[in-house]
Amino acid sequence: MSEEAQQFAIQKIYLKDVSFESPNSPQVFTDGDWQPQINVQINSSSQTVAEGIYEVVVEIMVTAKKDEKTAFLVEVKQAGIFAISGFSEENLGGMIGAFCPEALFPYAREAVSELVAKGGFPQLLLAPVNFNALYTQQLQQKAAEQSSGDTGEETAH
């Protein structure tokens, strides 16, 4: 198909799920210096809603621990509905696996920052994420698993 037939449109961006927990408050606020260990996990998933219509979800989970106690746990699932048509199978995968999550990430980052601040903690700004590199890494991992899957043995990661 020619590039003229390619279409991409954001139809809707919305919060699909959100959770904030501060299991050790108020003690966590009175324990001296705020130097937590921050763990950030980011995943994305997608599903076909209708022909040429896809829901993409970016899930961010942030855990902050101080002295092995959880200060806060925040989980955000930022979703979007995208109309995508006219792309080759390979390019469609890249659009859904990298381009759409990149469009959603700023919204998810803002939601995480607001939840952390509303929980009484210092502002948390997540660093930008290269979803293109993550998508390429996932493709390489799948290819490696498929090629090693022929032996019937599982490999540890």
N, C-alpha and C positions, 0 to 999 in steps of 0.2 A: 504494500500500500504506500501511496505517496505521503509525504509529510503533511500535505494540505488536508488529508483526511484524518490526521491525528487530532484528537481532542482530549483536553484535560480540564476539568473544572472541579473546584471544591464546592460541594453542595451543602455541607453542614459540618461544623466543628462543635464538639460537645464533651462534657465530662461524663464518662460512663460509670466510673466508680471512684470513690475517694474515701480515705481512711486516715485518721491521725490518732496516735496513742502516745500518752506520756505516763507510762506505768509507775514511774518513781518520783512523781511530783507530789508534794512540793519540795521534798528533800533535795532533788537534783538542782534546784535553784539556790540552795544554801551551802553547797559543797565546795566553795572556793572558786578557783579559776575555771573558766569554761574552755577546756581543751579536749573536746571529744574525739573519738575515733569515728570517722564517717565511712559508711559502706553504702555505695550506690549500685543498684542493679537496674539495667535498662533492657527491656525486651519489646519486640513489636510482633503483632500478629495481624492476620487479615482474613476476611471471608467475603465471598461473592454474595451480594444482596440481590442483584438481578443482572441481566446481561449488560455488561459495560459499567456496572455500578458496584463499588467495593467499599466495605467498611475496613478501615485500618485503625488499629489501637496501639498506642505507645504506652507501655506500663513502666512506671518508675517507682522503685521502692528504695527508700533511704532509711538507714538505721544509724542512729547516733548513740554511741556508748561512752560512758564515762566511768572509769574504774570498774569495768566489766558489768556495769548496770546500764540497762537501756534508758537513755534520756528521752528519746522519742523515736517513733517509727511512723513514717508517712508513706502512703501508697496512693498513687494517682494513676488512673487509666484514662488517658486523653484519647478521644476517638474522633474520627472524621469519616464522612461519606464522600467518596470521590467518583466522578464520572470519567472514565478513561476508555477511549476507543481508538482504533486505527493503529495500534502499536504491534510490532512483532511480539511473539511469545517471550523472547528474551528481554526485549525492552520493557514489556509489560511487567515482568518480574522485577526489574529494576525500579520501575515507577512505584509499584506497590511496596517493595521491600526497602527502598532507600528514599526516594523523592517524597512520598507521602509522609513517612515518619519525620523527615526533616521539616516538613511544613507544620506538623503537629507539635514538635518538640518545644518551641517557644511558649506555647500555651501551657504545656505540662510543667515546664520549668517555672513559669509564673505561679501556677497553682501550688507547687511544692513550696516555693518561697513564701507565699501568703499563709499557707497552713502552718509552716514552721514559726513564722512571726506571730501569728494569732495564738500559737501554743506558748508564747512567752519566751521564745529562744531568739538568739541573734539571727539576722537574715542569712539564709542559705542560698547562694547563687551557684547553680550547677554549671559546670563548664560546657561549652558547645560539644556536640557529639558528631562524629563523621559517620553518618548512617550508610554512606556509600561503601566505606571500608568495612563496616560491620556486615553489610549484605554480601560483599565479595568474600569475606571470611566465612560466612555461613555456607555459601555456594561451594567453596573449597573444602569445607568440613564435610558437607554432604557427599561430594564426589569421592573424598577419601574413605568415608564410611561405606559407600557403595562398592568401591573397588576392594576394600578389605572385607566386606560382607560376604564375598564369595567363599571365604574359608570357613564361615560358620562360627568364627571366634569373635568374641567381643573385645574391643580395645578400651583401655582405661584412659581417661582424659584428665 
